[in-house]
Amino acid sequence: MKRKKMLSVLMAAAMLIGLVAGCGSEDNKKPPAENGSGQEDAAGDTGDTGTDQPSEEGGGSEFAGKTLRMMTYVDPAAEDPAQAKVHEVYERFTEDTGIEIEYEIVPWDQSEAKLVIANQGGSAPDIALFSSQKLASLVNAGALNSLDEYIDRDLNRDDFVDAVWNAGTYSGDGKIYCMVSSAHTRGIWYNKNYVSDEEAPDTWDDVIAVGKKVMEENENVYGFGFWGGSHYAAVELTIGPLTWGGGGQLSNPQDGSAAWANPEVADAIQFMSDCYNVHKITPEICMSTTDYSTDVTAQFAAGNIAMILDGSYIRSRLDASDNAGNFGFVPYPAKTEGGTHPHFSNGWAWGIPRNAEQPELAWEFIKWFCQTDIQVAHSLVEGGLPIVKAAADDPAFADEISPLFFENLNHGRSMDPWLYYQEAQEKLAIAGAKYCLDPENENLDELLQKSQDEFNEQYYSE
């Protein structure tokens, strides 16, 4: 597809998504992966990242007195109390530097669409917070500046966890266009009332064996839950990681077109289908949910599912449950013994719009945000993991689970570089769900090929 045509389609889609999302229910006020930790206190400084440290008194920056325009979903008046606490962290920037922040609050599920429209319309903010997995779409739309020059000038890349660069790099040119504010890691959560640490699964076969054992020993408890169904997040949490573990891919890295009609994707979906249809260790809700947190995570927290695929960000919810203290965490299962354990790692990311009027001021905020004490304070209230390695040594993370999260980040990777992120993943998820719900009458290879061809015809035909 010609670039001009591609951009026009992207813009139309972005504006449509923004309009449709704006009609959502009250439940859409809280982003699904930003649950907060529920902790009140922030830990102290344990080191720095190699950035210039601002003065602890207001006015410590050469930009003191200026105003930074920030687009963010974080709303201090939101029903989600974590957002108010994150906002308090942002306000420390003004205290430390003397730079005021002017906030433009946008719904979390409209962040990318609003950014594209603002950048094209001449009203771009200085800095924007958006989902890192939408990076390819934003870069393709010409909405972001590269950050490499700033990073090489002011930061030491070795001070940061690899997830920062994995999530922030656009595969089309190898440049960094965003920095996640915190890192989300995902794996298998298990309930120790049903699964001991020694039994925690390492492979697909282990998942099936342990899940079946749990159901044999416990009534009304399912063995294993995951996000299946037709929602695009089924690709993020399940189909994608299982495919990568088999050495496969979902898209063509050159242009983001669909490339999911391959044996590795078929094996991943077949595993999901077998868990549900053959071994019956997976509840039906996993194959139809559009709200994983409400439908599946809640069932796991209540003790009705023994193991689920989910993120580090659900920890506060588990800590508040009746089963608090009885949960363990291990990486995604490898396809076979000795295999890899990849998972989708992302986060809400800072970027500087292409047409921002004050890019240096925006970078001043990002640089400030990368300080270890700010990272610890933010992570404790936002629910993700700090992006600077030094923060892992902070006493706030000296519990049993946190070191497992940090170690698991080594298995994290970004999503395949879709230019049409949600559209592509929904197309694949629908094909997978159609097979899982009726495997006796559907041909998986044909479903994958047909959905791939239809997607590429719609978005990549000349």
N, C-alpha and C positions, 0 to 999 in steps of 0.2 A: 504494500500500500504506500502511496506517495505520502511524504511527511505532512504536506498541507492538508490532505484529506484526513490523515490520522489525527492531527491536532484538532481539526474542526469537529470530528466525531467525539473525541475526548472531552472537548469543551461542552458539547451538547449533553453528553452523558453526565458530566460533572454537575451542570446546572439542574438537570432532571433529578439526579440523586439528591441534590440539596433541597429541591422542592418537595420530593416525596418524603424524605426523611423528616422534613419539618412538620409533616402531618402525623408523626408517630405519637404513641401514647406516653403517659407520664412515666412509664417504666423505662423509657429511653433516655431519661435524664442522667443516668449513671452509666458510664462506660463499663463494659463487661469485665475488663481485665485490670481495672484500676480500683480495687476494693479497699485499699488502705490497710494498715496493720493494726489500727486501733490503739496504738501505744501513744501515750501522752508526751513523754519526754524525749528530747533529742540528745544523743551522746555528744561528747566534746570532741575537739579536733585531735586527730592522731597523726597528722602529717599533711603534706601538700602534694600536688600533682606536678609541680614544676612550673605552675602559673605564677604570675605576679600576684602577691597577696594584697588585697586592698586594706586600707586602714580600717581599724575597728570603729572609728568614729565617722559620723556622717561627713560627706565632702571629701573623702579620701581618694577620689578619682579625678583625673584631668577632665572628665566629662561631667563633673558635678554641676547641678543646676539644669541639665538637659532632661528631656522627657523621652523615654523609650516607649514606642507603640507596640504592644504585644497582643497577638491573636492567640487565644487559648480557650479550651473548653472548661478550664478550672474556674468554678463560680463559687465564691465564698458564701453565697446565699442558697446554694443547692441543698437538696435534702440529704445528700451524701455528706456526712460530717468530715470525711477525709479531705474533701475539696477545700474546705475552710482552712484546714491545717496546712495543706500544700500552699494555699494562698499566703499564709503567714510566713512560710519559708521565702516566697517571692519578695515579700515586703522587707525582708532582711537585706535585700540588695540595695534598697534605698537607704537603709540605715548605714550600710557599709560604705557606700559610694557617693551618696548625695544625688543619685540619678533617680528621678521619679519614673513611675510606670503608669502608662495609660492603657487600660485593659479593654480589649474588644472580646467579649464573651460570645462564643459560638457553640452550638450543640456539638457534642463529641462526634456524632456520626455525620456531621456536615463540614468538619474541619478542612478536609482536602478540597472539597468543592468550593467553599468560601475563599480559600487561599488562591486557587486558580483564577476565580472570577475577580478578586481584588487585585491580583497582580496584573491581569490583563486590562482591568478597568482604570488603572492609575491611582488606586487607593491602597496599595500594598502596605501592610504593617512593616515595622522594622524587623520583627522576629515573629515566628509562628511555631506553634506546637501541633504536631500532626502524627498520625500513625506511621511508623517507620516502614511498614509493609507496603504502603502506597507510594514509596519513593520513586519507582520507575515511572508511574503515571505522572507524578509531579515534575520530574526531570524532563520527560517527553513533552510536557505542556510548556516547558520553558519557565517554570514558576520558581526555580531555586538557583541560588549562587553556589558555586563550589566553595568548600571550606578548606581545601588543602593548603592554600597559602597562609591562612590564619593559623591552622594547626601546626604547620612546620615552623612558623615564626614564634609561637607562644607556648606550645605544649610538647610533651614527650610522649609519643605514641605508646611506648612500652609501659607507661604508667596506667594504661587502661586495659580493661578486659577485652578479649578479642571480639566479643559480641558487639562492641561499639563500632568497630570497623566493618564487621560482617553486615550489620544492619544499615550502616550509613553509606556503603559503597554502591554506586550504580554500575552494574556490570557492562553497560554499553560503552563506557569510557574509562572505568576504573577509578573515578574520582569520588571523593567524599562530599556528600551534599547535606548530611544531617548528622546530629549526635544524639543518641537516645538519652533521655533524662534519667532513666533507670532501665535495667535489663530484666526481662521476664524469661524465666527458664521453666521448662515443662518436663514432666516425667510421669512415672507411675506412683500415685499415692496408694497406700494400702493401710487397712485397718488391722492393727496388731491383735485385736480380739479374734480375728479369723486367720491372719497370715503372720507367721513369725518372721523375724528379720532373716533367719536362715532360709526361709521358704520364699522370700521375695524374688520374683521372677527375673530372669536375665534374658530369656529368648521367647520367641512366639510360642514354642512348644511348652515352655515353663508356664506361660500365662494360662494356657488351656489346662494343663495338668493341675495347677494350683486352683484355678477357678472351679474346676470340677470337684476337687477335694473339698473346697469350702461348701459347695452346695450339697454334697453328700453328708456333711457333718452338721449343717445348720439349715433349719427350715426358714423359708421366706427370705433368704439372702441370696442375691445374685453374685456371681464370681467376678465379673469384669465389665466395666462400663467405659464407653468412649463416645465421641461425637460422630455419629453417622448421619443418615438422612440427607436432605437436599440443601441444607444451609451451607453457604460457602466456607464456614468455619470447620466443617467436616474435613476439608482439605488441609486447613492449617493444623488442626490438632491430630488428625488420624491418617488420612490417605497420604499426605505429603511426607511426614516423617517415616512411615512404614515403607514408602517407595524409596526414599533416600537410603534407608537401611539396606535395601537390596541393590544399591548402586544405580538406581534409575533416576529419571528426571521427569518433570511435568511440562516444561516448556522449552522452546528453542532459545538459548541464551543470546543469539544474535539479534532477534527481533521481538521476543516475547510471545511468539505464536504458539499454539497448542502443539504438544508433542507427547501426549499422555497415552496414546495407543501403543503401549509397549508391555512386555511381560512383567516388569517390575511393578507397574501400577496395577495390572491384573492380579498379581499375587497379593498385593496389599488389600485390595477389595475382597478377594477370595477369603483372606484371613478374617476380615470383618464379618463376611457372610457366614463363615463356618462357626465363629463364636456365637452368632445369633441363631442360625438355623440348624447346625449340626450338633454342636456341643451344648447349645442352649444355656451358656453362662452369661449371656448379655440380655438385659431386659428390653422389651419392645420400645420403651420410651427413647432409648438411644438411637433408634432408627427413624424417629419422627420429630425429635426436639428442634425447636428454633430458639430456645432459651436454655442453654446447657446449665447455666448456674442454678436456675430454678428447678429444672427437671432432673438433672443428673447429679451435679455437685451436692445439692441438698439431700438427695437420697443417700449419697455416700456419707455425708456428715452425720446423717441419722442412723447409720449402721445397716442400711438396706442393700448396699453394694460393697463388696469386700475390697475391690481395686478399681481405680479409674485413671484414665489419662487426663491430667490437668496441670495447671501452672502453680508456681510458687506463690502467686498472688491470692490463692484461696486460703492461705494459712490462717489469717485472722478469723475467717469463718469457721474453720475447723477448731481453732482455739476457743471459740465461743460456744461450741457444740457440747452435747452431753458426753461425747467421746473424746473430749480434749485430752491430749497427752498420750493417746493410743494410736497415733498415726506415724507411719514411716514413709520414706521417699527414696526411690531409686530411678535411674535413667530409663528412657524408653527401651522397650525390649529389642534386642538384636534379632535379625531374621533367623540366624543360625548361631550356634556356639562359636565364640571368637569373633563375631561380627561387630559392626559399629552400632552406636546408639544415638543417631542424630535426632534432633528435635528442632522445632520452629522457635527461634528466639527473636523477640522484637521488643518494642517499647514505644512510649510516646516520645517523640523526637523534636529537638530544636533545629530549625532551619532558618536561613536568611533569604527572603524572597528576592528574586532577580531584580525587581524594581524598587526595592527598599531604599528610602531616602537616607537612612543612617546605618549602613551596614557595620561600620566600626563600633557604633554604640551597641548594636545587637551582639557583636562578638564579645564586647566587654561583659555582657550578661552571661553568655555561654562560658566564657573563661572563669568568671566568678562562680558559676554553678558547678564547675568541675573541681572546686576545692573539696578536700576530704570531709571537713566538718559539715559543709552544706550538703554533700552527697549523703552522709549518714542521716542528717536531719530529714532530708527529703524522703529517703527510702523508708524510714520508720513510719512515716505517715501515708506514703503513696502506695506501698505494697510491693514495689519491685526491688531489685538488688542494686546497690551502688555500682557505678561504672568504673570507679577508680580502684585499683588493686589494694591500695593501702587501707581502704575502708573495711576490708575483710578482717583486719586485725582489731577492729574496734570492739570493746567489750559488749556492745549492743548485739553483736552477732556471735557471741561465745556460747551458743546453745547447741543442742544436738542436731537440729535440722539445718540451720543456716550454712554450716560448712558444706553440707551436701548440695545445697543450691549453688554455691560458688563453684564447686567442683563440676557440677553438671553443666555449667556454662561452657565448659570446654567441648561439649558435644553439640552446642547450639549452632545454628546457621540461619541465614535469612531465607525467605520464601523465594521460589523461582521468580525471575524478573518479568512478571506480567506487566504489560502496558495497560491492559484492561483487567485490573486485579479481580474485582468482585465478579465481573461478568464471566471470566474464565473459570474461576473456582466454582461458581454456581453451576456452570455447564457440566463440569466434571463430577461435582457432588451429586447432581441429579442422575447422571448415568450410573454412578456407584449405588445410589439408593434404589434405583429401579431394579438393579440386579439383586441386591441384598434382600429385597422384599419379595422377589419371585424368581429365585435362581433356577427352578425347574423349567421355567418357560422363557427364560431370557438367555441370550448368548453374550457373555461378558466381552469377549473380544470384539464382537460386532457393535455392541453398545459404545465401547470406547472409541472405535474407529469412526462411527457415525457422529458422535458428539464432537470429536476432534475436527472432522471435516466441516461440520456445520459451523463451528466456532470460527475456524480459519476463513471460511467462505464469507461469513458476516463481517469480520473485522480486518481481513487481510487480502481480500480480492482487489484487483486493480479497478 
